[in-house]
Amino acid sequence: MGTGYRELAAILRDAIQRGDYAPDTTLPKQDELANEYDVNVNTVRKAVGVLEAEGLVTPIRRRGTVIRARPPMKRLGKDRYAKSKWKYGDTVAFVADREASGRDWKPTDQTQTVAKIEADREVADALGVIVGSPVYERARLVKDSGQPTHVLASYYRPADVEGTPIVDPTPGPAGRGGGFLVLTLQGLEPDTMTETFYARMPTPDEAEQLELPAGEPVMVLQRRTYTEDGRVVEFARGVHAASRFSWTYTFKIPD
C-alpha cells in the first residue's frame, strides 16, 4: 500500500471516529497494523504518535494503545449557577453538571484543601486588596468515577468567610447550597458573575494531577463573583481537562 504515517493516522482516526474501535479497547498491535497496511512498524509508531497527540489514544503499559473514552460532560453555562439550585435547593455547580450529564455523583467526588495564603497580583487585583495581603484559598480537585476532571481554587477576603463552612476542609461542598449560600448568609449574596476562558497546554504538575495523556490541552477558567452592589466576593481559577467537558450556554440574545 505504501501509506505514509500521516495517511495511516487519518485512516485510523476515521476508524476510531466511526466506532470501529470502541472506547477503552485497544488498537491492534503495531506489527499487526504494519502487516495490514503494508507499512513498516516505524510508520505505525509515528501514526499512533499523531493520534496520541490528538488525545484519541493513550499508550498504557502492559495493555497497548487504548482508545480514549470521549463522553464529554456537559458544563452548563449560567444555568449551573441558578439560585433555584443552591439558594432554594441543594445543588452546587459541579453537581448541576453531573445531573445534566446523567452521571452519578457523591460529595467526596470533590476534595479540597483550605489555607490562608498571600494574595498574588491576579488575586489581589480581583479582590481589591494589596498584593501579599492574607486571603483564604479553597482549592478543589473534582473527579468523575475516579478520574480527575478539573481543579478549581476560590479566593476570599478573610473577613467575608472566617468561621464559615467555606474554610472547612471536609471533602464535599461547603454545606447545603455550597459556597454561594454561605456568602448569602453572610449578607454577600452573589448576583453577577464574569467568566473568562482560554486554552493552553498544561504544566507538568497539572498534567500529573489531572492524569492527562500527552498532547491534551486544558481549558483555564477565571471567574469573578459580584454582589448586587458590585463588590467582588469570590475570585476563582480553574483548570479543566479539555476532552472531559463540553461547554454549554443558553441565554437570551441582547438587543
Buried (B, 14 or more C-beta within 10 A) or exposed (E): EEBEBEBBBBBBBEEBEEEEBEEEEBBBEBEEBBEEBEBEEEBBEBBBBBBBBBBBBBBEEEEBBBBBEEEBBBBBEEBBBBBEBBEEBEBBBBBBBBBBBEBEBEEEBBBBEBEEBEBEEEBBEBBEBEEEBEBBBBBBBBBBEEEBBBBBBBBBBBEBBEEBBBBBEEEBBBBEBBBBBBBBEBEBBBBEBEBEEEEEEBEEEBBEBBBBBEBBBBBBBBBBBBBEEEBBBBBBBBBBBBBBBEEBEEEEEEE
